[in-house]
Amino acid sequence: MSEERKQLTSKEYKELLIKRAREQYELIRKKQESDEKFVEKTNILQKAKSFGESMVSRGLTNKKAPEETKNLRVLSCHGSEELGLPPCADRKDSRKFENSFYCGACGCGDKKMTQLVTLVINGKEQYSKLDFPKVSCPLKMPGFSTYLPSQEGVSENSRKKTIEDKYGVEYIKKNST
């Protein structure tokens, strides 16, 4: 038994333990708040980095992703009736552009260049988010630069698995830029 414990009554010892537990709790809470702020800042920086990489990949000549890559992205975002694959739950209807959609998961918002379909404005096809040679998806879906294959028991996304079963992981890796 410690010297400190020997000098305290049972009630005093319990009060001391409660006080220490509260202090520990407060330290942990402050650490979590600090970590959350760090993660929030990191997310903002990561989004800015991802946007910059996408813009650089487009270049000055409006380079576009290969057709195979864009087709995988279309499946990932819009689904396929033929495959029984519903659209992504994070796909949102655009309020600014008729018959168009944007990603609600990545935080890029409802803007002309973030639409998940090719818009035609004044008779001219616009560059869509799915056209960028390099573009990320927070869900790491097929066709995107951030694609990660499904792992049983770890990342079980049934939509991703359907696409992987149809095309194979190696084909998807090769065409996810």
C-alpha positions as CSV (number, residue, x, y, z in Angstrom):
1,M,0.0,0.0,0.0
2,S,1.4,3.4,-0.9
3,E,2.4,6.0,1.7
4,E,-0.2,8.4,0.3
5,R,-3.0,5.8,0.7
6,K,-2.0,5.0,4.3
7,Q,-2.3,8.7,5.3
8,L,-5.8,9.2,3.8
9,T,-9.1,8.0,5.1
10,S,-11.2,5.8,2.7
11,K,-13.4,8.8,1.8
12,E,-10.4,11.1,1.2
13,Y,-8.8,8.4,-1.0
14,K,-12.0,8.0,-3.1
15,E,-12.2,11.8,-3.5
16,L,-8.5,11.8,-4.6
17,L,-9.2,9.1,-7.2
18,I,-12.2,10.9,-8.5
19,K,-10.2,14.1,-8.8
20,R,-7.4,12.4,-10.7
21,A,-9.9,10.7,-13.0
22,R,-11.5,14.0,-13.8
23,E,-8.1,15.5,-14.5
24,Q,-7.3,12.6,-16.8
25,Y,-10.7,12.9,-18.5
26,E,-10.1,16.7,-19.1
27,L,-6.6,16.0,-20.6
28,I,-8.1,13.4,-22.9
29,R,-10.9,15.7,-24.0
30,K,-8.5,18.5,-24.7
31,K,-6.3,16.1,-26.8
32,Q,-9.3,15.0,-28.7
33,E,-10.4,18.5,-29.5
34,S,-6.8,19.3,-30.6
35,D,-6.8,16.2,-32.8
36,E,-10.2,17.1,-34.4
37,K,-8.9,20.6,-35.2
38,F,-5.8,19.0,-36.7
39,V,-7.9,16.6,-38.8
40,E,-10.1,19.4,-39.9
41,K,-7.1,21.5,-41.1
42,T,-5.6,18.4,-42.7
43,N,-8.8,17.8,-44.6
44,I,-8.9,21.4,-45.9
45,L,-5.3,21.1,-47.0
46,Q,-5.9,17.7,-48.6
47,K,-8.9,19.1,-50.5
48,A,-6.8,22.0,-51.8
49,K,-4.0,19.6,-52.8
50,S,-6.4,17.3,-54.6
51,F,-8.0,20.2,-56.4
52,G,-4.5,21.5,-57.4
53,E,-3.5,18.1,-58.7
54,S,-6.7,17.8,-60.8
55,M,-6.1,21.3,-62.3
56,V,-2.5,20.5,-63.2
57,S,-3.6,17.2,-64.8
58,R,-6.0,19.1,-67.0
59,G,-3.2,21.4,-68.1
60,L,-3.6,24.3,-70.5
61,T,-4.9,22.1,-73.3
62,N,-7.9,20.6,-71.4
63,K,-6.5,17.1,-71.4
64,K,-9.1,14.5,-70.5
65,A,-9.1,11.1,-68.8
66,P,-9.1,8.1,-71.1
67,E,-12.5,6.7,-72.1
68,E,-12.1,3.5,-70.0
69,T,-11.3,5.6,-66.9
70,K,-14.2,7.9,-67.5
71,N,-16.5,4.9,-68.0
72,L,-15.5,3.5,-64.6
73,R,-16.1,6.9,-63.0
74,V,-19.6,7.1,-64.6
75,L,-20.4,3.6,-63.1
76,S,-19.0,4.7,-59.7
77,C,-21.1,7.8,-59.6
78,H,-24.2,7.1,-61.6
79,G,-24.5,3.3,-61.3
80,S,-26.0,1.0,-64.0
81,E,-29.4,-0.4,-64.4
82,E,-27.9,-3.3,-66.4
83,L,-25.7,-4.3,-63.5
84,G,-28.4,-3.5,-60.9
85,L,-26.1,-0.9,-59.5
86,P,-27.8,2.2,-58.0
87,P,-26.3,5.6,-58.2
88,C,-23.9,6.6,-55.4
89,A,-25.7,7.7,-52.3
90,D,-23.5,10.8,-52.2
91,R,-24.5,11.9,-55.7
92,K,-26.6,15.0,-55.3
93,D,-29.0,16.7,-57.8
94,S,-27.7,20.0,-59.0
95,R,-29.8,23.0,-58.1
96,K,-27.9,25.2,-60.6
97,F,-27.8,22.9,-63.7
98,E,-30.8,21.0,-65.0
99,N,-30.5,17.2,-65.3
100,S,-27.1,17.3,-63.6
101,F,-25.4,16.0,-60.5
102,Y,-22.5,16.8,-58.2
103,C,-20.6,14.8,-55.5
104,G,-21.9,15.5,-52.0
105,A,-19.1,13.6,-50.3
106,C,-16.0,15.4,-51.5
107,G,-17.0,18.9,-50.6
108,C,-16.4,20.5,-54.0
109,G,-20.0,21.8,-54.2
110,D,-22.5,22.5,-57.0
111,K,-20.3,24.4,-59.5
112,K,-20.0,24.2,-63.3
113,M,-16.6,22.3,-63.2
114,T,-17.7,19.9,-60.5
115,Q,-20.7,18.4,-62.3
116,L,-20.7,14.7,-62.8
117,V,-22.2,15.0,-66.3
118,T,-21.0,16.9,-69.3
119,L,-23.0,20.1,-69.5
120,V,-23.8,21.8,-72.8
121,I,-23.9,25.6,-72.3
122,N,-24.6,27.8,-75.3
123,G,-24.1,24.8,-77.6
124,K,-20.6,24.1,-76.2
125,E,-19.7,21.0,-74.2
126,Q,-18.2,21.9,-70.8
127,Y,-15.4,20.1,-69.0
128,S,-16.9,17.9,-66.2
129,K,-15.4,16.6,-63.0
130,L,-15.2,13.1,-64.5
131,D,-13.1,14.5,-67.5
132,F,-10.0,15.4,-65.3
133,P,-7.1,13.0,-66.0
134,K,-6.5,12.9,-62.2
135,V,-9.4,13.3,-59.8
136,S,-10.0,11.9,-56.4
137,C,-13.0,10.2,-54.7
138,P,-13.5,10.2,-50.9
139,L,-15.0,6.7,-51.3
140,K,-12.0,5.5,-53.3
141,M,-14.2,4.2,-56.0
142,P,-13.1,2.6,-59.4
143,G,-11.8,5.0,-62.0
144,F,-10.6,7.6,-59.6
145,S,-6.9,8.4,-58.7
146,T,-7.6,7.4,-55.1
147,Y,-9.1,4.0,-55.9
148,L,-8.5,1.2,-53.4
149,P,-9.8,-2.3,-54.0
150,S,-12.3,-3.8,-51.6
151,Q,-11.0,-5.7,-48.7
152,E,-13.3,-8.3,-47.2
153,G,-14.0,-7.4,-43.6
154,V,-12.3,-4.0,-43.9
155,S,-13.8,-2.0,-46.6
156,E,-17.0,-3.7,-47.8
157,N,-18.7,-1.3,-50.3
158,S,-21.2,-3.4,-52.3
159,R,-21.3,-0.9,-55.1
160,K,-17.5,-1.0,-55.5
161,K,-17.6,-4.8,-55.3
162,T,-20.1,-5.0,-58.1
163,I,-17.9,-3.0,-60.4
164,E,-14.8,-5.0,-59.4
165,D,-16.7,-8.3,-60.1
166,K,-17.7,-7.0,-63.5
167,Y,-14.3,-5.6,-64.7
168,G,-11.7,-7.2,-62.4
169,V,-9.4,-5.4,-59.9
170,E,-6.4,-5.4,-62.3
171,Y,-8.4,-3.7,-65.1
172,I,-9.7,-1.1,-62.7
173,K,-6.2,-0.4,-61.2
174,K,-4.8,0.0,-64.7
175,N,-7.6,2.5,-65.6
176,S,-7.9,4.4,-62.4
177,T,-5.7,7.5,-62.8
